[in-house]
Amino acid sequence: MDRSTLAHTVPNIDGGYQQISSESGPKMSHSENPTSATPSPTQAASDAFWAAFARESGLIELDRQECLDLLAAKSVGRIAYAVDKGARILPVNYILSNDAIIFRTIPDAEISHHALEAMCSFEVDETDEFFQAGWSVVAVGRLELATEEDFASMRYGKLPEPWAGGDRWMFLRLPCDQVSGRRVIGHGG
C-alpha cells in the first residue's frame, strides 16, 4: 500500500481497511495545499519513514540533528573504551550539552585511567520487541574533562545524576565529533 493510499484509508469494524474519498475529508485552505517545493529535512525524514512503513519494514539512516535530538531525549547510555584485555562497555547517566555527552564518575575509576584522553564511543538506543522496531545512535570522540563552558551551561540547568553510589564528582565529556544513527521499522505486531 503506498503512502497516498494509506492516507485515504481507515480501519473498519471487520479488521480490514476502507477507502475514503478526498471529497469527504475537510477542505484545505490554499496555504495548506501541498506544493511541489523542495522538501525540508524534516519532510524528507518523514517521507523516508512512510516509504519504509509502506514496505512494512525498513532501515533508515538518521541525520546528525535527529541523532542529537535522540541523544538529548535520553539520560542513560553506554560508554565504550579499550582496556588492556579488550573493550569495556559501561552504562552511565548523562546529559547532552553543547553537542557533548557529559557524565560523572569516581576519580579513581577504571574509566578515568583507561579512557580519559582516548577515543571512545557512546551508544544509546530504544527498542520495541513487539513491533520489531527501534533506533540506535552512536557518538565517537575523545573523552576529556568537562570544560568551564560545560559547567556554565549546567549551572542553572540539568546535571547528570548517577544512579550508582559513590563520590562521583569527576565530570567527563565526550564531544560528538562523529555521530551516526539508524531507525528500523519492523513488521511485528
Backbone as a printed PyTorch tensor [residue, N CA C, xyz], in Angstrom:
tensor([[[  0.8580,  -1.1670,   0.0000],
         [  0.0000,   0.0000,   0.0000],
         [  0.9000,   1.2260,   0.0000]],

        [[  0.7140,   2.1460,  -0.9570],
         [  1.5650,   3.3270,  -0.9960],
         [  1.0440,   4.3950,  -0.0400]],

        [[  1.8450,   5.4390,   0.1570],
         [  1.5400,   6.4670,   1.1470],
         [  0.2180,   7.1650,   0.8650]],

        [[ -0.0560,   7.4830,  -0.4120],
         [ -1.2940,   8.1980,  -0.7270],
         [ -2.5070,   7.3100,  -0.4730]],

        [[ -2.3790,   6.0230,  -0.7660],
         [ -3.4810,   5.0970,  -0.4770],
         [ -3.6750,   4.9710,   1.0270]],

        [[ -2.5520,   4.8500,   1.7750],
         [ -2.6090,   4.7270,   3.2260],
         [ -3.2770,   5.9540,   3.8440]],

        [[ -3.0040,   7.1380,   3.2800],
         [ -3.5870,   8.3780,   3.8040],
         [ -5.0890,   8.4480,   3.5870]],

        [[ -5.6290,   7.6530,   2.6460],
         [ -7.0570,   7.6790,   2.3480],
         [ -7.7570,   6.3960,   2.7630]],

        [[ -7.2260,   5.7130,   3.7630],
         [ -7.8740,   4.5110,   4.2780],
         [ -8.0740,   4.6460,   5.7710]],

        [[ -9.1010,   4.0030,   6.2430],
         [ -9.3750,   3.9440,   7.6750],
         [ -9.7180,   2.5020,   8.0300]],

        [[ -9.3840,   2.0730,   9.2550],
         [ -9.7510,   0.7170,   9.6490],
         [-11.2730,   0.5850,   9.7380]],

        [[-11.7780,  -0.5730,   9.3520],
         [-13.2150,  -0.7990,   9.5150],
         [-13.4530,  -1.7990,  10.6400]],

        [[-14.6800,  -2.0300,  10.9620],
         [-15.0600,  -2.8560,  12.1020],
         [-14.6720,  -4.3270,  11.9270]],

        [[-14.4970,  -4.7820,  10.6810],
         [-14.1610,  -6.1810,  10.4170],
         [-12.6520,  -6.4370,  10.4870]],

        [[-11.8510,  -5.4450,  10.8210],
         [-10.4070,  -5.6110,  10.8760],
         [ -9.7250,  -5.3070,   9.5580]],

        [[-10.4710,  -4.9620,   8.5440],
         [ -9.9050,  -4.6010,   7.2470],
         [ -9.7540,  -3.1010,   7.1350]],

        [[ -9.5890,  -2.6210,   5.9040],
         [ -9.4530,  -1.1910,   5.6600],
         [-10.4810,  -0.7480,   4.6340]],

        [[-10.9200,   0.4860,   4.7830],
         [-11.9260,   1.0470,   3.8930],
         [-11.3710,   2.3210,   3.2800]],

        [[-11.5110,   2.4570,   1.9610],
         [-11.0800,   3.6540,   1.2560],
         [-12.0530,   4.7910,   1.5690]],

        [[-11.5060,   5.9810,   1.7560],
         [-12.3570,   7.1610,   1.9040],
         [-12.0050,   8.1070,   0.7770]],

        [[-12.9690,   8.8600,   0.3270],
         [-12.7010,   9.7760,  -0.7820],
         [-12.1420,  11.0700,  -0.2290]],

        [[-11.3650,  11.7510,  -1.0470],
         [-10.7790,  13.0160,  -0.6100],
         [-11.8510,  14.0860,  -0.4470]],

        [[-12.9990,  13.9350,  -1.1450],
         [-14.0580,  14.9300,  -1.0050],
         [-14.7320,  14.8540,   0.3610]],

        [[-14.6760,  13.6630,   1.0140],
         [-15.3760,  13.5210,   2.2830],
         [-14.6010,  14.1420,   3.4380]],

        [[-13.3120,  14.4080,   3.2480],
         [-12.4900,  14.9900,   4.3050],
         [-12.6600,  16.4890,   4.3590]],

        [[-12.0280,  17.1250,   5.3420],
         [-12.1220,  18.5750,   5.4550],
         [-11.3890,  19.2460,   4.3090]],

        [[-11.9090,  20.3850,   3.8870],
         [-11.2940,  21.1540,   2.8100],
         [-10.0760,  21.8890,   3.3640]],

        [[ -9.0070,  21.9480,   2.5520],
         [ -7.8010,  22.6550,   2.9570],
         [ -7.8250,  24.0560,   2.3700]],

        [[ -7.3090,  25.0040,   3.1410],
         [ -7.1670,  26.3450,   2.6070],
         [ -6.0260,  26.3220,   1.5900]],

        [[ -5.9050,  27.3820,   0.8130],
         [ -4.8530,  27.4460,  -0.2050],
         [ -3.4680,  27.2890,   0.4230]],

        [[ -3.2520,  27.8760,   1.6190],
         [ -1.9440,  27.7960,   2.2680],
         [ -1.6300,  26.3930,   2.7770]],

        [[ -2.6490,  25.5440,   2.9630],
         [ -2.4290,  24.1830,   3.4510],
         [ -2.2510,  23.1710,   2.3270]],

        [[ -2.5600,  23.5530,   1.0920],
         [ -2.4380,  22.6150,  -0.0210],
         [ -0.9840,  22.2300,  -0.2270]],

        [[ -0.7250,  20.9640,  -0.5530],
         [  0.6470,  20.5330,  -0.8080],
         [  1.2390,  21.3010,  -1.9920]],

        [[  2.5430,  21.5280,  -1.9320],
         [  3.2320,  22.2100,  -3.0140],
         [  4.3030,  21.2930,  -3.5740]],

        [[  4.8860,  21.6950,  -4.6880],
         [  5.9540,  20.8980,  -5.2830],
         [  7.3260,  21.4570,  -4.9080]],

        [[  7.3970,  22.2750,  -3.8490],
         [  8.6610,  22.8580,  -3.4270],
         [  9.5860,  21.7660,  -2.8880]],

        [[ 10.8730,  22.0730,  -2.8070],
         [ 11.8520,  21.1360,  -2.2680],
         [ 11.4930,  20.8330,  -0.8150]],

        [[ 11.4280,  19.5490,  -0.4410],
         [ 11.0260,  19.2130,   0.9280],
         [ 12.1040,  19.6100,   1.9370]],

        [[ 11.6740,  19.9670,   3.1400],
         [ 12.5980,  20.2820,   4.2240],
         [ 13.2230,  18.9790,   4.7190]],

        [[ 14.3240,  19.0570,   5.5080],
         [ 14.9100,  17.8260,   6.0550],
         [ 13.9070,  17.0320,   6.8910]],

        [[ 13.0360,  17.7410,   7.6300],
         [ 12.0260,  17.0540,   8.4230],
         [ 11.0450,  16.3200,   7.5180]],

        [[ 10.6350,  16.9670,   6.4190],
         [  9.7170,  16.3290,   5.4770],
         [ 10.3860,  15.1410,   4.8080]],

        [[ 11.6630,  15.2880,   4.4500],
         [ 12.3930,  14.1860,   3.8150],
         [ 12.4850,  12.9940,   4.7680]],

        [[ 12.7410,  13.2450,   6.0570],
         [ 12.7940,  12.1630,   7.0430],
         [ 11.4210,  11.5120,   7.1860]],

        [[ 10.3790,  12.3280,   7.1790],
         [  9.0200,  11.7960,   7.2500],
         [  8.7130,  10.9360,   6.0380]],

        [[  9.1120,  11.3930,   4.8410],
         [  8.8920,  10.6110,   3.6230],
         [  9.6290,   9.2800,   3.6910]],

        [[ 10.8660,   9.2950,   4.2220],
         [ 11.6360,   8.0500,   4.3560],
         [ 10.9370,   7.0960,   5.3240]],

        [[ 10.3970,   7.6490,   6.4150],
         [  9.6620,   6.8240,   7.3750],
         [  8.4660,   6.1520,   6.7120]],

        [[  7.6670,   6.9390,   5.9860],
         [  6.4650,   6.3900,   5.3560],
         [  6.8090,   5.4180,   4.2390]],

        [[  7.8990,   5.6630,   3.5410],
         [  8.3220,   4.7250,   2.4950],
         [  8.6910,   3.3760,   3.1220]],

        [[  9.4240,   3.4120,   4.2430],
         [  9.7800,   2.1650,   4.9240],
         [  8.5270,   1.4980,   5.4960]],

        [[  7.6020,   2.3060,   6.0190],
         [  6.3570,   1.7620,   6.5650],
         [  5.5510,   1.0660,   5.4670]],

        [[  5.5080,   1.6840,   4.3000],
         [  4.7590,   1.1050,   3.1850],
         [  5.3590,  -0.2330,   2.7620]],

        [[  6.6800,  -0.3900,   2.8890],
         [  7.3230,  -1.6670,   2.5730],
         [  7.1700,  -2.6560,   3.7190]],

        [[  6.5720,  -2.2180,   4.8080],
         [  6.3240,  -2.9900,   6.0140],
         [  7.5720,  -3.2280,   6.8480]],

        [[  8.7130,  -2.8170,   6.4050],
         [  9.9240,  -2.8520,   7.2130],
         [ 10.9700,  -2.0030,   6.5130]],

        [[ 11.9600,  -1.6050,   7.2540],
         [ 12.9990,  -0.8180,   6.6220],
         [ 14.0200,  -0.3220,   7.6120]],

        [[ 15.1470,   0.0820,   7.0660],
         [ 16.2390,   0.6380,   7.8430],
         [ 16.4940,   2.0350,   7.3190]],

        [[ 16.4380,   3.0220,   8.2090],
         [ 16.5740,   4.4220,   7.8220],
         [ 17.8040,   5.0050,   8.5140]],

        [[ 18.6910,   5.6160,   7.7370],
         [ 19.8420,   6.3360,   8.2940],
         [ 19.3340,   7.6600,   8.8670]],

        [[ 19.7820,   8.0100,  10.0600],
         [ 19.3830,   9.2590,  10.6980],
         [ 20.4240,  10.3410,  10.4240]],

        [[ 19.9770,  11.5820,  10.2520],
         [ 20.9290,  12.6690,  10.0640],
         [ 21.4620,  13.1320,  11.4220]],

        [[ 22.4720,  13.9790,  11.3940],
         [ 23.1360,  14.4150,  12.6290],
         [ 22.1530,  15.0640,  13.6110]],

        [[ 21.2830,  15.9430,  13.1240],
         [ 20.3680,  16.6370,  14.0260],
         [ 19.4150,  15.6680,  14.7070]],

        [[ 18.8780,  14.6940,  13.9590],
         [ 17.9800,  13.7240,  14.5860],
         [ 18.7330,  12.8750,  15.6010]],

        [[ 19.9900,  12.5320,  15.3150],
         [ 20.8020,  11.7860,  16.2780],
         [ 20.9780,  12.5900,  17.5680]],

        [[ 21.3060,  13.8790,  17.4280],
         [ 21.4850,  14.7230,  18.6120],
         [ 20.1780,  14.8820,  19.3780]],

        [[ 19.0610,  14.9930,  18.6670],
         [ 17.7570,  15.0950,  19.3320],
         [ 17.4630,  13.8340,  20.1440]],

        [[ 17.7800,  12.6640,  19.5900],
         [ 17.5560,  11.4070,  20.3040],
         [ 18.4940,  11.2780,  21.4990]],

        [[ 19.7470,  11.6940,  21.3450],
         [ 20.6820,  11.6900,  22.4750],
         [ 20.1670,  12.5930,  23.5990]],

        [[ 19.6390,  13.7550,  23.2450],
         [ 19.1500,  14.7060,  24.2450],
         [ 17.9050,  14.1860,  24.9620]],

        [[ 17.1470,  13.3080,  24.3130],
         [ 15.8980,  12.8180,  24.8870],
         [ 16.1090,  11.7150,  25.9270]],

        [[ 17.2790,  11.1450,  25.9930],
         [ 17.5630,  10.0450,  26.9230],
         [ 18.4780,  10.5070,  28.0470]],

        [[ 18.6370,   9.6740,  29.0740],
         [ 19.5350,  10.0090,  30.1760],
         [ 20.4430,   8.8450,  30.5770]],

        [[ 20.2850,   7.6900,  29.9340],
         [ 21.1550,   6.5450,  30.2010],
         [ 21.6730,   6.0120,  28.8720]],

        [[ 22.9830,   5.8560,  28.7830],
         [ 23.6170,   5.3070,  27.5900],
         [ 24.8080,   4.4690,  27.9890]],

        [[ 25.5840,   4.0250,  26.9990],
         [ 26.7290,   3.1730,  27.2590],
         [ 27.9840,   3.7810,  26.6540]],

        [[ 29.0210,   3.9050,  27.5010],
         [ 30.3190,   4.3930,  27.0490],
         [ 31.2060,   3.1730,  26.7820]],

        [[ 31.8950,   3.1850,  25.6500],
         [ 32.7660,   2.0620,  25.2750],
         [ 34.1910,   2.5810,  25.1180]],

        [[ 35.1470,   1.8400,  25.7020],
         [ 36.5520,   2.2160,  25.6130],
         [ 37.4150,   0.9590,  25.7080]],

        [[ 38.6730,   1.1030,  25.3330],
         [ 39.5910,  -0.0410,  25.3270],
         [ 40.3510,  -0.1190,  26.6470]],

        [[ 40.5510,  -1.3510,  27.1310],
         [ 41.4120,  -1.6300,  28.2780],
         [ 42.4660,  -2.6360,  27.8150]],

        [[ 43.3790,  -2.9770,  28.6870],
         [ 44.4770,  -3.8740,  28.3160],
         [ 44.0010,  -5.2100,  27.7640]],

        [[ 42.8920,  -5.7230,  28.2570],
         [ 42.4280,  -7.0500,  27.8540],
         [ 41.2040,  -7.0120,  26.9430]],

        [[ 40.9830,  -5.9090,  26.2630],
         [ 39.8520,  -5.8320,  25.3450],
         [ 39.0450,  -4.5750,  25.5320]],

        [[ 37.7780,  -4.6510,  25.2060],
         [ 36.8790,  -3.4940,  25.2930],
         [ 36.0500,  -3.5570,  26.5650]],

        [[ 35.6740,  -2.4030,  27.0370],
         [ 34.7920,  -2.2970,  28.2010],
         [ 33.6210,  -1.4090,  27.7890]],

        [[ 32.4290,  -1.8150,  28.1630],
         [ 31.2220,  -1.0350,  27.8710],
         [ 30.4590,  -0.8820,  29.1780]],

        [[ 30.2490,   0.3680,  29.5860],
         [ 29.6050,   0.6450,  30.8680],
         [ 28.3970,   1.5550,  30.6920]],

        [[ 27.3150,   1.2720,  31.4190],
         [ 26.1790,   2.2080,  31.3880],
         [ 26.4840,   3.4270,  32.2580]],

        [[ 26.0750,   4.5900,  31.7840],
         [ 26.2430,   5.8290,  32.5510],
         [ 25.0010,   6.6940,  32.3900]],

        [[ 24.7450,   7.4940,  33.4030],
         [ 23.7160,   8.5250,  33.3110],
         [ 24.3910,   9.7570,  32.7440]],

        [[ 23.7290,  10.4510,  31.8390],
         [ 24.3750,  11.5530,  31.1290],
         [ 23.3790,  12.6400,  30.7830]],

        [[ 23.9260,  13.7550,  30.3390],
         [ 23.1450,  14.8060,  29.6790],
         [ 23.8810,  15.1580,  28.3930]],

        [[ 23.1720,  15.7700,  27.4700],
         [ 23.7900,  16.3040,  26.2580],
         [ 23.8170,  17.8170,  26.4070]],

        [[ 25.0100,  18.3990,  26.2940],
         [ 25.1670,  19.8420,  26.4350],
         [ 26.1930,  20.3230,  25.4230]],

        [[ 25.8400,  21.2860,  24.6150],
         [ 26.7520,  21.8460,  23.6020],
         [ 27.3520,  20.7490,  22.7250]],

        [[ 26.5170,  19.8390,  22.2580],
         [ 26.9400,  18.7310,  21.3920],
         [ 28.0150,  17.8460,  22.0320]],

        [[ 27.9700,  17.7280,  23.3560],
         [ 28.8800,  16.8300,  24.0740],
         [ 28.0790,  16.0430,  25.1070]],

        [[ 28.4550,  14.7920,  25.2810],
         [ 27.8370,  13.9330,  26.2870],
         [ 28.6190,  14.1440,  27.5800]],

        [[ 27.9200,  14.4780,  28.6540],
         [ 28.5760,  14.7560,  29.9340],
         [ 28.0330,  13.7850,  30.9710]],

        [[ 28.9720,  13.1500,  31.6950],
         [ 28.5860,  12.2330,  32.7710],
         [ 29.5660,  12.3650,  33.9220]],

        [[ 29.2180,  11.7590,  35.0550],
         [ 30.0400,  11.8500,  36.2490],
         [ 30.5950,  10.4750,  36.6040]],

        [[ 31.7840,  10.4750,  37.2130],
         [ 32.3980,   9.2310,  37.6530],
         [ 33.2570,   9.4820,  38.8870]],

        [[ 33.8010,   8.4180,  39.4330],
         [ 34.7250,   8.4850,  40.5660],
         [ 36.1180,   8.7690,  39.9990]],

        [[ 36.8780,   9.6600,  40.6090],
         [ 38.2000,   9.9990,  40.0590],
         [ 39.1400,   8.8060,  39.8820]],

        [[ 39.0770,   7.8210,  40.7460],
         [ 39.9760,   6.6710,  40.6440],
         [ 39.3450,   5.5050,  39.8930]],

        [[ 38.2670,   5.7440,  39.1910],
         [ 37.5860,   4.6690,  38.4660],
         [ 38.4010,   4.2300,  37.2570]],

        [[ 38.1340,   3.0210,  36.7990],
         [ 38.8140,   2.4710,  35.6380],
         [ 38.7070,   3.3960,  34.4220]],

        [[ 37.5500,   3.9950,  34.2460],
         [ 37.3360,   4.8460,  33.0720],
         [ 38.2810,   6.0410,  33.0610]],

        [[ 38.5790,   6.6000,  34.2270],
         [ 39.4850,   7.7480,  34.2600],
         [ 40.9220,   7.3370,  33.9650]],

        [[ 41.2820,   6.0840,  34.2210],
         [ 42.6320,   5.5970,  33.9430],
         [ 42.8060,   5.1560,  32.4900]],

        [[ 41.7760,   4.5310,  31.9070],
         [ 41.8990,   3.9490,  30.5720],
         [ 41.2840,   4.7870,  29.4550]],

        [[ 40.2750,   5.5760,  29.7580],
         [ 39.5280,   6.2420,  28.6820],
         [ 39.8040,   7.7320,  28.5620]],

        [[ 40.2190,   8.3700,  29.6270],
         [ 40.4540,   9.8120,  29.5790],
         [ 41.5300,  10.1260,  28.5430]],

        [[ 41.2460,  11.0580,  27.6590],
         [ 42.1180,  11.4660,  26.5500],
         [ 42.2390,  10.3850,  25.4660]],

        [[ 41.3300,   9.4260,  25.4580],
         [ 41.3320,   8.3760,  24.4290],
         [ 40.0540,   8.4810,  23.5980]],

        [[ 40.1090,   7.9310,  22.3850],
         [ 38.9090,   7.8700,  21.5460],
         [ 37.9520,   6.8620,  22.1610]],

        [[ 36.6980,   7.2820,  22.3170],
         [ 35.6720,   6.4330,  22.9120],
         [ 34.4090,   6.4910,  22.0580]],

        [[ 33.5410,   5.5420,  22.2880],
         [ 32.2240,   5.5350,  21.6450],
         [ 31.1600,   5.5800,  22.7190]],

        [[ 30.0210,   6.1290,  22.3470],
         [ 28.8800,   6.2060,  23.2560],
         [ 27.6580,   5.7850,  22.4660]],

        [[ 26.8320,   4.9200,  23.0620],
         [ 25.6650,   4.4060,  22.3520],
         [ 24.4250,   4.5560,  23.2230]],

        [[ 23.3410,   4.9260,  22.5750],
         [ 22.0350,   4.9920,  23.2200],
         [ 21.0290,   4.4440,  22.2180]],

        [[ 20.0030,   3.7730,  22.7300],
         [ 19.0270,   3.1870,  21.8190],
         [ 17.6740,   3.0300,  22.4980]],

        [[ 16.7210,   2.6500,  21.6930],
         [ 15.3900,   2.3090,  22.1920],
         [ 14.8350,   1.2360,  21.2610]],

        [[ 14.2790,   0.1980,  21.8490],
         [ 13.7240,  -0.8770,  21.0340],
         [ 12.3140,  -1.2180,  21.4790]],

        [[ 11.5510,  -1.7400,  20.5540],
         [ 10.2150,  -2.2510,  20.8200],
         [ 10.1780,  -3.6580,  20.2310]],

        [[ 10.3570,  -4.6440,  21.0920],
         [ 10.4400,  -6.0230,  20.6140],
         [  9.1310,  -6.4960,  19.9990]],

        [[  8.0050,  -6.0390,  20.5110],
         [  6.7220,  -6.4650,  19.9640],
         [  6.5720,  -6.0310,  18.5100]],

        [[  6.8800,  -4.7630,  18.2280],
         [  6.7580,  -4.2370,  16.8720],
         [  8.0300,  -4.4250,  16.0480]],

        [[  9.0680,  -5.0060,  16.6520],
         [ 10.3460,  -5.2380,  15.9830],
         [ 10.8560,  -3.9450,  15.3600]],

        [[ 10.8660,  -2.9090,  16.1810],
         [ 11.2590,  -1.5840,  15.7190],
         [ 12.1640,  -0.9370,  16.7620]],

        [[ 12.8730,   0.0750,  16.3530],
         [ 13.7010,   0.8120,  17.2920],
         [ 14.6890,   1.6990,  16.5890]],

        [[ 15.5830,   2.2690,  17.3870],
         [ 16.6230,   3.1390,  16.8510],
         [ 17.8700,   3.0160,  17.7040]],

        [[ 18.9890,   3.4170,  17.1280],
         [ 20.2690,   3.4070,  17.8270],
         [ 21.0930,   4.5860,  17.3320]],

        [[ 21.7760,   5.2540,  18.2620],
         [ 22.6580,   6.3640,  17.9300],
         [ 24.0170,   6.0880,  18.5640]],

        [[ 25.0860,   6.3050,  17.7910],
         [ 26.4520,   6.1350,  18.2780],
         [ 27.2070,   7.4460,  18.0550]],

        [[ 27.8700,   7.9070,  19.1100],
         [ 28.7180,   9.1000,  19.0280],
         [ 30.1590,   8.6750,  19.3010]],

        [[ 31.0930,   9.2970,  18.6090],
         [ 32.5110,   8.9830,  18.7770],
         [ 33.2640,  10.2850,  18.9940]],

        [[ 34.1930,  10.2550,  19.9570],
         [ 35.0100,  11.4330,  20.2270],
         [ 36.0930,  11.0970,  21.2300]],

        [[ 36.9050,  12.0740,  21.5430],
         [ 37.9900,  11.8970,  22.5170],
         [ 37.4690,  12.3280,  23.8870]],

        [[ 37.4690,  11.4050,  24.8510],
         [ 36.9640,  11.6820,  26.1930],
         [ 37.9020,  12.6510,  26.9140]],

        [[ 37.3080,  13.6730,  27.5260],
         [ 38.1020,  14.6870,  28.2150],
         [ 37.3570,  15.1790,  29.4500]],

        [[ 38.0440,  15.9640,  30.2670],
         [ 37.4140,  16.5710,  31.4330],
         [ 36.4110,  17.6250,  30.9550]],

        [[ 35.3350,  17.7790,  31.7070],
         [ 34.3440,  18.8020,  31.3760],
         [ 35.0050,  20.1770,  31.4360]],

        [[ 34.5420,  21.0760,  30.5890],
         [ 35.1320,  22.4110,  30.4690],
         [ 34.3530,  23.4420,  31.2920]],

        [[ 34.9280,  24.6200,  31.4290],
         [ 34.2350,  25.7260,  32.0910],
         [ 32.9270,  26.0420,  31.3730]],

        [[ 32.9510,  25.9690,  30.0490],
         [ 31.7360,  26.2090,  29.2650],
         [ 30.6540,  25.1780,  29.6140]],

        [[ 31.0560,  23.9220,  29.8070],
         [ 30.0950,  22.8800,  30.2040],
         [ 29.4710,  23.2200,  31.5540]],

        [[ 30.3120,  23.6000,  32.5090],
         [ 29.7980,  23.9270,  33.8370],
         [ 28.8960,  25.1610,  33.7970]],

        [[ 29.2470,  26.1290,  32.9770],
         [ 28.4110,  27.3310,  32.8530],
         [ 27.0370,  26.9650,  32.3040]],

        [[ 26.9790,  26.0750,  31.3190],
         [ 25.6750,  25.7040,  30.7510],
         [ 24.8710,  24.8180,  31.6970]],

        [[ 25.5500,  24.1180,  32.5980],
         [ 24.8370,  23.2650,  33.5700],
         [ 24.4350,  24.0250,  34.8290]],

        [[ 24.9900,  25.2230,  35.0200],
         [ 24.7950,  25.9620,  36.2660],
         [ 23.3270,  26.0730,  36.6530]],

        [[ 22.4600,  26.4120,  35.7060],
         [ 21.0420,  26.5640,  36.0100],
         [ 20.1930,  25.5310,  35.2890]],

        [[ 20.8400,  24.5390,  34.7430],
         [ 20.1160,  23.5050,  34.0010],
         [ 20.2100,  22.1600,  34.6810]],

        [[ 20.0610,  21.1530,  33.8940],
         [ 20.0660,  19.7800,  34.3780],
         [ 21.4940,  19.2660,  34.5270]],

        [[ 21.7420,  18.5320,  35.5930],
         [ 23.0300,  17.8840,  35.8210],
         [ 22.8830,  16.3820,  35.5790]],

        [[ 23.9540,  15.7120,  35.1580],
         [ 23.8790,  14.2520,  35.0680],
         [ 23.8020,  13.6840,  36.4860]],

        [[ 22.8170,  12.8680,  36.7510],
         [ 22.6050,  12.2960,  38.0880],
         [ 22.8680,  10.7960,  38.0530]],

        [[ 24.0340,  10.3550,  38.5390],
         [ 24.3590,   8.9250,  38.5020],
         [ 23.4350,   8.0990,  39.3900]],

        [[ 23.0330,   6.9330,  38.8870],
         [ 22.2570,   6.0030,  39.6990],
         [ 23.1770,   5.2510,  40.6600]],

        [[ 24.4160,   5.0200,  40.2380],
         [ 25.3710,   4.2790,  41.0650],
         [ 25.8230,   5.1490,  42.2270]],

        [[ 26.1540,   4.4920,  43.3290],
         [ 26.6130,   5.2030,  44.5120],
         [ 28.0590,   5.6340,  44.3750]],

        [[ 28.5660,   6.2410,  45.4250],
         [ 29.9580,   6.6800,  45.4270],
         [ 30.0730,   8.1710,  45.2120]],

        [[ 31.2550,   8.6680,  45.4310],
         [ 31.5260,  10.0930,  45.3220],
         [ 31.8910,  10.4270,  43.8780]],

        [[ 30.8980,  10.6090,  43.0490],
         [ 31.0860,  10.8050,  41.6030],
         [ 31.1070,  12.3020,  41.2690]],

        [[ 32.2010,  12.9400,  41.6260],
         [ 32.3070,  14.3750,  41.3920],
         [ 33.1560,  14.7260,  40.1740]],

        [[ 33.7400,  13.7140,  39.5050],
         [ 34.5320,  13.9740,  38.3100],
         [ 33.6120,  14.0160,  37.0940]],

        [[ 33.5450,  15.1840,  36.4310],
         [ 32.6860,  15.3640,  35.2650],
         [ 33.5310,  15.1360,  34.0060]],

        [[ 33.0830,  14.2170,  33.1610],
         [ 33.7630,  13.9370,  31.9010],
         [ 32.8480,  14.2970,  30.7430]],

        [[ 33.4620,  14.6110,  29.6030],
         [ 32.6890,  14.9660,  28.4130],
         [ 33.2220,  14.2100,  27.2150]],

        [[ 32.3030,  13.8000,  26.3760],
         [ 32.6500,  13.1670,  25.1080],
         [ 32.0610,  14.0410,  24.0030]],

        [[ 32.8990,  14.8370,  23.3260],
         [ 32.3730,  15.6500,  22.2250],
         [ 31.8370,  14.7360,  21.1200]],

        [[ 30.7210,  15.1020,  20.5540],
         [ 30.1070,  14.3040,  19.4870],
         [ 30.7580,  14.6700,  18.1570]],

        [[ 32.0320,  14.2930,  17.9930],
         [ 32.7670,  14.5900,  16.7630],
         [ 32.1490,  13.8570,  15.5760]],

        [[ 31.8120,  12.6020,  15.7790],
         [ 31.1420,  11.7980,  14.7540],
         [ 29.8670,  11.2400,  15.3780]],

        [[ 28.7790,  11.3580,  14.6720],
         [ 27.5000,  10.8430,  15.1550],
         [ 26.8250,  10.1090,  14.0130]],

        [[ 26.3070,   8.9370,  14.3050],
         [ 25.5430,   8.1960,  13.2940],
         [ 24.3810,   7.5060,  13.9980]],

        [[ 23.3500,   7.2230,  13.2290],
         [ 22.1910,   6.5650,  13.8150],
         [ 21.3600,   5.8760,  12.7580]],

        [[ 20.5840,   4.9160,  13.2270],
         [ 19.6780,   4.1840,  12.3550],
         [ 18.3750,   3.9440,  13.0760]],

        [[ 17.3170,   3.9170,  12.2990],
         [ 15.9930,   3.5610,  12.8010],
         [ 15.5220,   2.3660,  11.9870]],

        [[ 15.0120,   1.3590,  12.6700],
         [ 14.4600,   0.2080,  11.9540],
         [ 12.9560,   0.2010,  12.2040]],

        [[ 12.2370,   0.0030,  11.1370],
         [ 10.7850,  -0.0940,  11.2160],
         [ 10.4500,  -1.5350,  10.8780]],

        [[ 10.0330,  -2.2630,  11.8830],
         [  9.8040,  -3.6960,  11.7180],
         [  8.4310,  -4.0190,  11.1550]],

        [[  8.1620,  -5.2770,  11.1440],
         [  6.8920,  -5.7730,  10.6280],
         [  6.1880,  -6.6130,  11.6870]],

        [[  6.5490,  -6.3990,  12.9470],
         [  5.9670,  -7.1810,  14.0390],
         [  4.5570,  -6.7120,  14.3480]],

        [[  4.0420,  -7.2990,  15.3870],
         [  2.7140,  -6.8850,  15.8160],
         [  1.8400,  -8.0140,  15.8260]]])
